[in-house]
């Protein structure tokens, strides 16, 4: 019975990358974004459930920033950039989605990477990469925690969490 109690309290972080959607900046430059959903009981996270949408270039930005801040860690790769991504090719989109999910799953296993505020803002807010940089540099009138809470309040897909 005691082992079951310990197991039920074991920390977990689950992440899904799903629902690729084609977006059009203009008629010549469509791109695909993905929904990222996090469910966790980890003390590292301000909110225990969240969903945001991110595009490939934002994943590439995140990987580079994490690498810059954790030079001794070998970060997992993300799927390669495709110059002419065929937004109509379901197999290619699925392979990229899977690769992005595997990247996040591996990143979330590293305590050092979990301490990076950029990762939390990427996963739990809809801030742009420029806004994320400003926030972690202290150039905004809000903290990382404030930003996560603001996004959660504006995107209530989950029940309100008790404090």
N, C-alpha and C positions, 0 to 999 in steps of 0.2 A: 504494500500500500504506500509506503514512504517513497519508493522509487517512482511510482506513478505521480506523486505530488511533485517530486523534483522535475520529472519530464514535462509536466504541465506548465512549469515555471521557466522552462528552458527558453532562452532568447532566440527569436527568429526574425529574419527579414526576408520577405517574399517580394519579388519584383516581376512584373509582366510588361513586356513590350508587345503591343497589339494594335489592331485596327489601323493599318496603314491607309492614309487618305491622300489623294492627289489634291494639291493646292495649286493655284495659279497666281503667281505674282503679276505676270503679264502673259500674253498669248505665246511667247517664245520660251518662257522659263518656268514650266511647271516643276513642282517638287513634291516630295512625299513627306508627310509627317506621321508620327507614331504616337499613340497614347502610351504613357508610362504610368503604371499603377503600382503603388507600394502599400504593403500591409505588413505591419511589424508590431512587436511588443518591446523593441529595443529602446533602451534609455538614450541612445544616440539621437533619436528622432523626436522632433518637437510634436509632430502630428503622427498618429499611428496608422492613418489611412490617407492616401492622397492620389490624385490623378492629374497629370499634366500632358501637354502635347509638345513634342520636340521633333525637329528635323535633323537629318544626317549631319549637316555642318555644325550643329550645336553639340552633337555627340563628339565630333572631331575636336571641337574647341575644348570640351570637358576633358577629354583624354590628354590633350596637350597641357592644360593647366594642372591636372593631377600629376602628370609626369614632371612638370617644372617644380612642383612643391615636394615631390617625393622621389628625388633623383636616384636613391639607392634601391628603389623597388622597380621590378620589371612589370610594367603594366600590360594587361591583356590587349590584344589588337582589336580594332573594330574592322568590319568588312571594308575592303578597299573601295575607294572613291571610283565611281563609274562616270566617265565623262558624259556618255549619252545613256543615262538610265532609262530603260524602256518602262514607262509607268504602266504600260498595258501588259507587261510580262509578269504574271502572277508568281511564277517560280522564282524569278530574280528578286521580287519584292519579299517573298517569304524567306529566302536565304538571307537577305539583308536584315530582316526583322529578327530572325533567329540569332544572327551574329551580334546584333545590338543587345539583345537580351542576355546572351552569354557574357558579353563584355560587362554589363551592369551586375550580373550575378557574381562574377569574379571580383569586381571592384568592391562590392558590398561585403566580401569575406575578409577584407583587410582593415584591421583596426586603425592603421595609420591613415588610410584613405578616408575612412569614416569620420575622421577628425577634420576633414577639409570642408569648410563652410560652402564652398562652391558646389560641392556634390549635393548638399542638402537643398540649396537654392535651386539647383538644376532639377532635382527630383520632386520638390514640393512647392514650387512657385512657377508662375508663368513669366517671370522676369526675363528680359532679353539678356544675352551674354554681357553686353555693356553695362546693364543695370546690376547684374550679379557682381561684376568687377567693382563697380562703384560701392555697392553695399559692403562687400568684404574689406574694402579699403577704408571704410568709415566715412565715405563721401556722401552719404544719404542721411536723411533725418529719421531713418528707421533702421532697426537692427535685423539680423538674420531671422531671429525668432519673430519679430514683428511682421516681416515679409511673409513668412510661412503662415502665420495666423491670418493675415489679410487675405491671402490666396484661399485659405480654407473657408473663410467666411463668404467669399465671393463665388465659391465653387462647391456648394453643399450637395455632393452626390452621396455622401455618407452621413449617418446619424451624427449629431453633435456629440463630441467626446466630453466625458466628465473630467474635470481637472484633478 
